[in-house]
Amino acid sequence: MCHVGALPTVSIIGAGNVGTACAASIVARGIADVRLLDILEDEAAAKAMDINHAAVAHRSCRRVSVCDSLHALNDSRIVVFSAGSPRRSGMNREDLLKENWQVLCGYCEWIAAHCPHAVVLVITNPVNILTTLIAERFGRINVLGMGCCLDTVRFRYYLGRAAGAAAQTVDGLVVGSHDRNMLPLTRLATIGGARADERLTRAQLTEVVEKTRQAGNVILAKMKTRGSWYAGGVIAADIVNAVLTDSRRVFPVSVRCPGQPGLDGACLSLPARVGAHGAETVLTLDLEPDETRAIERAARGIAQAVRSTGAGVSAAGPGADDEEITPHA
């Protein structure tokens, strides 16, 4: 039986493919009602209608509504950033940095002023860099990024495929950053409770790592104008659910690790317990020296991108007195 009750509000900024997939997953599982904000109001309204029709089939009482004002964010328990330009064929995630930072920056001004207690989840790419910029420029905002969560499920998928095992029996983790500096931890992965390096050859593990790193590029090359969206939207809904239920489930999200030498204040993708207050505890990994160096290399890449952005990106976009809604992802 479906019980309708008051739940904290989830707002999604950007009704593109990822934002819509996230909204659909949240509603289908009865997690919460969702508000969608997007400059393309008719398209957002059509997507909301479609999701609401599907909710009947899912026997869910949760619904999606479309908002045209930043005031709709004010009582949000969670704000999901999926707005911005999508990665296009031939682009890397860093190519999107300046234009997508300008999109997010104005929203951050509003959130810091009007709903500073909301947990902000960043999906927009380049996710580690944007999460770091928000953490640096808007210290009042409780922010985490989706980090290497998508890379981790891809890693588990390819490990299972290589071993002929069900994905449910595979455990694995990708850390670092959601780009070429991602680090699939093959040494710590398990398949059916056994170490992955006991089930698979070195050549097989190398192939799994390469497929994990290239999965997004393969999808992008086939799609031409945009990258993957469905898996990312579902995983974002998982993170939202962890916050709303205070489950303290572990995700490799983008989080800041102040005081840790070699990490330069970057929001790295590291395993963290996610609960009512966002990323609450970063877990310690038993890393080999080469793995530590790879993590530090990812941190340097993020820090360098943040420094290069510097004064070159202003706080453009809708501010506290400007209610323009920016394009979707």
NORNOR-V131926 format. One record per residue. N is the residue number from 0. SS is DSSP state (a for helix, b for strand, c for the rest). Layout:
# NORNOR-V131926
N_SS + N_SS
This chain:
# NORNOR-V131926
0_c + 1_c + 2_c + 3_c + 4_c + 5_c + 6_c + 7_c + 8_b + 9_b + 10_b + 11_b + 12_b + 13_c + 14_c + 15_c + 16_a + 17_a + 18_a + 19_a + 20_a + 21_a + 22_a + 23_a + 24_a + 25_a + 26_a + 27_a + 28_c + 29_c + 30_c + 31_c + 32_c + 33_b + 34_b + 35_b + 36_b + 37_c + 38_c + 39_c + 40_a + 41_a + 42_a + 43_a + 44_a + 45_a + 46_a + 47_a + 48_a + 49_a + 50_a + 51_a + 52_a + 53_a + 54_a + 55_a + 56_a + 57_c + 58_c + 59_c + 60_c + 61_c + 62_c + 63_b + 64_b + 65_b + 66_b + 67_c + 68_c + 69_a + 70_a + 71_a + 72_a + 73_c + 74_c + 75_b + 76_b + 77_b + 78_b + 79_b + 80_b + 81_c + 82_c + 83_c + 84_c + 85_c + 86_c + 87_c + 88_c + 89_c + 90_c + 91_c + 92_a + 93_a + 94_a + 95_a + 96_a + 97_a + 98_a + 99_a + 100_a + 101_a + 102_a + 103_a + 104_a + 105_a + 106_a + 107_a + 108_a + 109_a + 110_a + 111_a + 112_a + 113_a + 114_c + 115_c + 116_c + 117_c + 118_b + 119_b + 120_b + 121_b + 122_c + 123_c + 124_c + 125_c + 126_a + 127_a + 128_a + 129_a + 130_a + 131_a + 132_a + 133_a + 134_a + 135_a + 136_a + 137_c + 138_c + 139_c + 140_c + 141_b + 142_b + 143_b + 144_b + 145_c + 146_c + 147_c + 148_a + 149_a + 150_a + 151_a + 152_a + 153_a + 154_a + 155_a + 156_a + 157_a + 158_a + 159_a + 160_a + 161_a + 162_a + 163_c + 164_c + 165_c + 166_a + 167_a + 168_a + 169_b + 170_b + 171_c + 172_c + 173_b + 174_b + 175_b + 176_c + 177_c + 178_c + 179_c + 180_c + 181_c + 182_b + 183_b + 184_c + 185_a + 186_a + 187_a + 188_c + 189_b + 190_b + 191_c + 192_c + 193_b + 194_b + 195_a + 196_a + 197_a + 198_a + 199_c + 200_c + 201_a + 202_a + 203_a + 204_a + 205_a + 206_a + 207_a + 208_a + 209_a + 210_a + 211_a + 212_a + 213_a + 214_a + 215_a + 216_a + 217_a + 218_a + 219_a + 220_a + 221_a + 222_a + 223_c + 224_c + 225_c + 226_c + 227_c + 228_c + 229_a + 230_a + 231_a + 232_a + 233_a + 234_a + 235_a + 236_a + 237_a + 238_a + 239_a + 240_a + 241_a + 242_a + 243_a + 244_a + 245_c + 246_c + 247_c + 248_b + 249_b + 250_b + 251_b + 252_b + 253_b + 254_b + 255_b + 256_c + 257_c + 258_c + 259_c + 260_c + 261_c + 262_c + 263_c + 264_c + 265_c + 266_b + 267_b + 268_b + 269_b + 270_b + 271_b + 272_b + 273_b + 274_b + 275_c + 276_c + 277_b + 278_b + 279_b + 280_b + 281_b + 282_c + 283_c + 284_c + 285_c + 286_c + 287_c + 288_a + 289_a + 290_a + 291_a + 292_a + 293_a + 294_a + 295_a + 296_a + 297_a + 298_a + 299_a + 300_a + 301_a + 302_a + 303_a + 304_a + 305_a + 306_a + 307_a + 308_a + 309_a + 310_a + 311_a + 312_c + 313_c + 314_c + 315_c + 316_c + 317_c + 318_c + 319_c + 320_c + 321_c + 322_c + 323_c + 324_c + 325_c + 326_c + 327_c + 328_c
